[in-house]
Amino acid sequence: QVQLVESGGGLVQPGGSLRLSCAASGSILRLYAMGWYRQAPGKQREMVADTYNGGTTIYADSVKGRFTISRDNAKNTVYLQMNSLKPEDTAVYYCNAKNALGDYWGQGTQVTVSS
């Protein structure tokens, strides 16, 4: 089992920044990817950014150039730096980790972008 604990959400004004953190514990040796997904009210959960072993990163088109995903393997932590936030970025953000057995999810952290 893999446990994921997110932190760093909150309320921010349009144009502002937030950094999300996700600490992984448990059976983490065989993880091949970690990333962030989000779900806005009434919408399906969508991929925001993923980072794979070896360094490959993938971003949703809607966040390219504004969000940056990074991973600290020594701390078993993945980060999401979010800049130039927009109201449409408002959602619950979930940390995700993948191994051969499937996907693991954190409990989610709310990000609200509003003036």
N, C-alpha and C positions, 0 to 999 in steps of 0.2 A: 504494500500500500504506500501511497505517496500523499503527504499532507501539504497543502498550500495555504499560506496565510498572507493576505494582501493588506496593504496600508497605504495611506497617502491621498485618499479621495477627499472631496470637500466642495465648497462653493467658491467659484472664481468668476471674475468679470470677463466679458468677451475681450480677447486679446491677451489674457493672462496666461500663466503657466502653472502646471502641477507636475509632480513626479510621483508615480506609483511604484511601490515595491512589492515583491512577492518572494517570500522565503519558503523554500522547499525542504521537507524533511521526510524521513522514512526510507523507502527503497528507491533512492535517487540515482544509483550507479548506472542503471540502464536507460535513463531518460535520453532521448535523442532530439527532443525539441521542447522549448518552453515559449510561451507567448501570452498575448492578451487578446481577449474578445470583449465585446460589449453588447448590451441589449437595452434598447430604448423602449419606453412604454408602447405597447401595441405592435412592436416590431420583432423580427426574429433575431436571434443572437448572430453576430457577425464577427469575423476575424478582423482584428485591428493590426496586429503585428506578430510575427513569429520569428524565432531565431533557432537555427538548427546547429547541431554539433558540426564543427568545421567552419562555422562562421556565416553560413548563408542566412540572410534575413529577408523577410517578405513583409510588405506593407499593403494595407488597403489603399486604393487610389485616393480616397477621401482624406487620408492623413499624411500622404507622402509630402516630405518637405517641412512638416510641422511636428511630427512625432518621431522619436528615436528610441529604439529598443536596445537594451544592452544587458549583458549577463556577466555576473561575477561568479565564476565556478568555485572559487575558494570559499565563498559565503553561501553557495547554493541559492543565489538570489538573482531574480530577473527584474529589471527596471523598465519603466516606460516614462520617458521625458516628453511631456506634452506642452508645446508652445503654440502661441497664436490660437488659443482655444476659441471655438465658436459655439453658439447656442445649440447647434445640431450635434455637438459632441456630447451633450448631456445624455447620460446612460449609466447603468450599472456596469462596471468593468470587472471582468473575471480573469483571473490568472489560469492558465492552462499548461499542463505538462503531458508529454506523450512518451510511452514506451511500447514495447511489442504487445503488451496486454490491452492497451487502449488509452483513453484520455482520463485525466484527473483534473478536478476543478476546485478553485478556491470558493470562498463564501460570497465573494463579490464586494466591491466598494463603490459607493455612489459618487459620481462626478456630476456636478451641476454648474452649467455655464450660464450666468444670468446677470443682468445689471440691476 
